[in-house]
Amino acid sequence: MEQEAEIDCLPIDLLAHIFLMITSFTDLAQASGVCRKWKQGVKQALARRQTLSFAGFKMDDDSTARLVHHAYSLKELDISRSRWGCQITDNGLCQISLAKCVSSLTSISLWGITGITDKGVVKLITRANSLQHLNVGGTFITDESLSAIADSCPRLKSIVLWSCRQVTETGLFVLVSKCRKLESINVWGTRVPLDCFIGLLTIRPALQIKPQGLPLNVMLPVV
């Protein structure tokens, strides 16, 4: 009689702990296909994750959304684009927005995802009410997304708008006015005039506007 492999004797909770240390989603997918027990262990491992980063992995809408839906304890989600990275579209963001963990997310990075628009970003952001840190640098979002962020993310502390060239001063004023906990904003590469940043500091004097080399050390009007 063939003896059962030692790893197959492990309880599912211990298998999940082992799978939790695997960072490759390809390896997790392969492990999930070994047997029913391993599949359950992979699901439990995903459910325990507080951080998911797809940066550097070749992912599509469906596979990314499926993993996020299993990550019930997720706090930080990074689907930044890299050379071989995520090819996420608005459809993917809409699918992700339905995941139970979205309302508990404190950090989201959509850095450089050029396949998304306001449609997907707004859908995701309107459910991310616990968000504190957001990176949408290198995307084509407009003031529509900034308005949704301002209305839905009262706990926001930092936002990266690096090279978001369709964002205007109107959207920035709405964002800074409504997000009262905002501490830092990166506006490198945007097309808004210098006067706008001076106006933002009038609203929130402690706001850190990056890059720090911007010549904002001027006398602000007394109100």
Secondary structure as UniProt FT lines:
FT   HELIX           6..9
FT   HELIX           12..19
FT   TURN            20..21
FT   HELIX           25..32
FT   TURN            33..34
FT   HELIX           36..48
FT   STRAND          51..53
FT   TURN            55..56
FT   HELIX           61..70
FT   TURN            72..73
FT   STRAND          76..78
FT   TURN            83..84
FT   HELIX           90..96
FT   TURN            97..98
FT   HELIX           100..104
FT   STRAND          107..109
FT   TURN            111..112
FT   TURN            114..115
FT   HELIX           118..125
FT   TURN            126..127
FT   TURN            129..130
FT   STRAND          133..135
FT   TURN            137..138
FT   HELIX           143..152
FT   TURN            154..155
FT   STRAND          158..160
FT   TURN            162..163
FT   TURN            165..166
FT   HELIX           169..178
FT   TURN            180..181
FT   STRAND          184..186
FT   TURN            188..189
FT   HELIX           194..203
FT   TURN            205..206
FT   STRAND          208..210
FT   TURN            212..213
//
